[in-house]
Amino acid sequence: MTRRLSPIMFAGTGSDVGKSLIAAGMCRILLQDGYKPAPFKAQNMALNSFATPDGFEIGRAQAVQAEAAGIPCSTDMNPLLLKPSSDHTSQVVLNGRPIGNRDAYDYFRREGREELRREVCAAFDRLSQLYNPIVMEGAGSISEINLRDSDLVNMPMARHAGAKVILVADIDRGGVFASVYGSVMLQMPEDRKLIKGIIINKFRGDMRLFDEGRKLMEEICGVPVLGVVPFTRDIHIEEEDSVSLDNKRRRAEKGKVNIAVVLLRHISNFTDFNMLEKDSRVNLYYAGHIRDLREADIILLPGSKSTLSDLYELRRNGMAGEILAAAKEGKTVFGICGGYQMMGLEVSDPDGVEGDIRSLPGLGLLPVRTVLTGSKTTRQVEFRFADTAERCRGYEIHMGETHLENGAEPLCMLADGTPDGCRASERVMGSYIHGILDNPSVVNALISSSGSRETPFETLDYEAYKESQYDALAAMLRKYVDIDRIYKILSEDD
């Protein structure tokens, strides 16, 4: 029987320092070593989300970490999710269900925070009864002292959990000594004691060059450096932050099936395209300008947190006209979720669910009309795609209902007998199903629609591929981080 370990929290000197990835790797290490870990992040802010098996919504990062831990995901792993809908407002999802839109200023004021604190603490307490240990993730920087009293995620949550905190710093962005020292020293004395180690992440070059830096950091901070992790592009774990898309704005490539994902301002669930990126026949890139669409064989319209706002922007910047021209030329246009809604005849928002725009004509590529409503559909689904026989899997997360005009042909048939999506032709189609492109039969049909004569691609088992990447991540952390010392820290009584 495995011994009981304290919870561990990976907190950060800032955003995008690699907390999510290291937490996922630690979940896999603990699973390999015979423990029963579970991830936890009290509050997440992301447009990439996931539907739990029981039909609720959580941040994608915690779903990925649960997968690394070998367990089904649940809302207790991410009880509070903020989905930005503009620069100043976010949809608040509590325990898997939306409770409304909040202005950022109002949300981060102290009033009403204790009710949310009780909810996230209760979720942690339920989770800790079932799993050992809990692998926690902080949010952003732990040294935002102006938000200390309203903080639900970082040190107050570590205090509630009795967690041992490991501070993660990104050396690639520069200023690592100042960011680590400042993050430690700006803590209240009782919180500073919770910080048990430091991990330096994203190191480039010969690590021996940091040996002296490691000693200096330990001296000035009074906290051991538990590892220096290299910068790597060889391990592929699904990402949550759209910052990663900046590295994917490539151009068309000769000899490949060129697939352009329209880079919407409020793009969501771009993990829908991860399997396509691994397909040797495909060059997938994100298109932010009309010239990027002209050389594409296939255009994908992704999900959006603000469908009407993004639809308006597509018309304003000329992308809408380019998409219509591509469809007219016989190129394939495929929309997913919000992208599917945009391809219809009209998107209306009579109750102002998304904002001030009440209605816009769609692109007119599909004979469907969408009405946005306050209720949200979140569920995992099984389905058959078009004329294929393979049983496929995916999930839905969307606001609103889409109705097909008389005679319109659905694209998919769900296992319960209900239709999904719409197909105007073999090259113009849309669906509400996220993860639809994780299924080989769908990918082969999509690539065939472009006129490609490439051999059907059946060899990639995406689930097995993801498992191999979790194992590779765990192996890298074992190599560069003192895991034995982490176990010792988690076994100690303070």
Secondary structure, DSSP 8 states (H G I E B T S, - for coil): -------EEEEESSTTSSHHHHHHHHHHHHHHTT-B-EEE-SEEE-S-EEE-TTS-EEEHHHHHHHHHHTS---GGGS-EEEEESSSSEEEEEETTEEEEEEEHHHHHSSTTHHHHHHHHHHHHHHHHHH-BSEEEE--S-TT-GGGGGG-SSSHHHHHHHT-EEEEEEEGGGS-HHHHHHHHHHTS-HHHHTTEEEEEEEEE-S-GGGGHHHHHHHHHHHSS-EEEEEE--SS-------GGGGGGG-----TTSEEEEEE--TTEE-GGGGHHHHT-TTEEEEEE-SHHHHHT-SEEEE-EESSHHHHHHHHHHTTHHHHHHHHHHTT-EEEEETHHHHHTSSEEE-TT-SSSS--EEE--SSSSEEEEEEEEEEEEEEEEEETT----EEEEEEEEEEEEE-TT---SEEETTS-EESEEEETTEEEES-BTGGGSHHHHHHHHHHTT----------HHHHHHHHHHHHHHHHHHHB-HHHHHHHHH---
